[in-house]
């Protein structure tokens, strides 16, 4: 199996747009919705036309749009960051049985659907920008409405001790499209006991 990792594969405009989105603020609901739709259109074009796409040539011919939940502002939350005093390395299993190393950086606390939630923020061991984070997660839609192996978010710290988590930007790992790609499996800390009906749905081959 290819040893390309999803964090290395999703580059350029897709990641930059998702991370850059965190800096936009003060827009009204329609502006917010349009920004999310624009991000999805960029991601679709990357998957459909880019040579680094995980889609095969045959898949690309049939791929006419991303399948996503409707944009819902309630899934964009502010989370309080609780940094770990001693940063530890965490070996994350990959879908091909290999392991990849990440830094356990912080926990993030937030409320969603009236429930208190906590997730673990990871950082690539060689990440040069210490405000960039990786959040793999699974939820009660995983394996049904969404990919069974979970979904991902690329986040950027945008507050002194806080960060915006926008599940409307959740995307599928490459292995959701093509099993030849190896992708990190969300750690147990990031399995939510509620449905996240936001972001990308399961890819139907």
Secondary structure, DSSP 4 states (H G I P E B T S, - for coil): -EEEEHHHHS-THHHHHHHHHTT--S--HHHHHHHHHHHHHHHHHHHHH-TT-SS-HHHHHH-----BPPP-GGGEEEEEEEEEEEEEEEEEEBTTS-EEEEEEEEEEEEEETTEEEEEEEEEETT-S-TTEEEEEEB-TTBTTTB-TT-EEEEEE--SSSEEEEEGGG-EE-GGGT-TTEE-BPPPGGGB-SS----SB-----
